[in-house]
Amino acid sequence: MALFCAAFEVSTRTTAGPRGTTGPGTAAVVAPDDDCGYATALLRQGRQPVAVHPAPRPRPSVHAVRADGPYVRTVEHRGSLRQTVKALRALDVSAVVAGSAAGIELAERIAWHLGVPGSDPGAAPLRRDHGVQAAALARAGVPALRGVRTTSLAEALRWAAEHPLGDYLLAPAAAGVPVEAVVCRQASGIGAAWPAMRRAVALHSDRSDRSDRSDRSDRSDDHHLVLSERPPGRWFVVNTVTRIGLDGLPEHTVTDLWARTHTPDGLPARTDLLDRHAPLTRALTRYTLRVLDTLGVVCGPVSSRVAFGAGRTPVLVGALAVPGASLADDALRAATGRDRFADALDAVLAPAPGRPVPAPTGRHVVRVHFRPRAGGVDPSLGRVLRGLPTVVAVSPGLRAGASATDTPVGAEVVLSGAEPRAVEADYRVLRALEREGLFPADRP
């Protein structure tokens, strides 16, 4: 199995800080994005959320945030880790979590210096870079995708020539980059997709790096792409949380599993919540636990994408050490009783006493994805969509009153119900609405 070409080697040493203490606690959320639910979860538990925002200046400052904001304090990280840690220590921070992919390495470094639970920051790329992950898995004898991690189209084409395959997958190396992977057919497809992918990744990296350039020695990895064999079989999403056991060793728990179906051109079509006790999920669980150990995950959440086909072994497509938050989180909570961000916090803080746990309903949950579009939604068809019996959530661009500019890339609808046939019936209606002109820009 070919190894990914890595630009650097990373340590696989794992360490664990002390277990979280009891009491209200204060937790730092590093580089939270708009989808981050840590602050709400912390406040619900009676804890104090502190935001850590990277900034370009040399010293951190601590100041109160708006009274209506989700964070009780904000710390600006301006390049000096020592000053940031000092500021957080003054706020009695007892846990650190990454609020986005951009915050993983900084969160692990802060946790290390505070002496609170966290993974080895020297191996942070293992938890956010697909190419580095594949190379580490292959070295450890864990099944992994064949591929190359590079910034050079010539190198990618050389690898493809050495590994002639029917289809290839081209994707950003950095996990969390909002750029969809592209299926490439033959070398001509690789060459055609490469420039646009490079521009999209560079644009995103430039935006996300601007605030923390002085504190990241390996920023160039965010511009790398990964060319790999197209993952065989179906794709699955395995969400896990890891906590430190009484013996001081990491304990991994699978919280939920999803099956993902793609269109022929590789875009997501639907994602189904799976029964965790099915034979298929047991094989996925065993493989994912090996992956977590290899990636040095000591505590906290990881969302892993795994490909698994009949007669094959599972292979990792990519893993990201932040909660796999989605529009379906409320439906997941109702179906399983699991709260994604509360589960993640339990890994670094002692669970809040008396916290209510929703009774699981066992309802079926399906996330329906639409391909990227612009130009809004047909008002009448949008009303039909929102009125379907099993529709429980829609993305902003599909809501009543959304303007033509509100349709997001990758619009989504969440279906949930006790009866699988009712969910499937509404899914078919959604696709029919799509064909009938739900998105006016599609009309001839």
Secondary structure as UniProt FT lines:
FT   STRAND          26..30
FT   TURN            34..35
FT   HELIX           38..44
FT   TURN            45..46
FT   STRAND          48..54
FT   STRAND          62..64
FT   TURN            67..68
FT   STRAND          73..77
FT   HELIX           81..90
FT   TURN            91..92
FT   STRAND          95..98
FT   HELIX           101..103
FT   HELIX           104..114
FT   HELIX           121..127
FT   HELIX           130..139
FT   TURN            140..141
FT   STRAND          147..150
FT   HELIX           153..162
FT   STRAND          167..172
FT   TURN            175..176
FT   STRAND          182..185
FT   HELIX           186..209
FT   TURN            210..211
FT   HELIX           213..215
FT   TURN            217..218
FT   HELIX           219..223
FT   STRAND          225..229
FT   STRAND          234..244
FT   TURN            246..247
FT   STRAND          250..262
FT   TURN            264..265
FT   STRAND          268..273
FT   TURN            276..277
FT   HELIX           279..294
FT   TURN            295..296
FT   STRAND          300..308
FT   TURN            310..311
FT   STRAND          315..320
FT   TURN            327..328
FT   HELIX           329..336
FT   HELIX           340..346
FT   TURN            347..348
FT   TURN            353..354
FT   STRAND          364..369
FT   HELIX           379..386
FT   TURN            389..390
FT   STRAND          391..394
FT   HELIX           396..398
FT   TURN            400..401
FT   TURN            404..405
FT   TURN            409..410
FT   STRAND          412..417
FT   HELIX           420..436
FT   HELIX           440..442
//
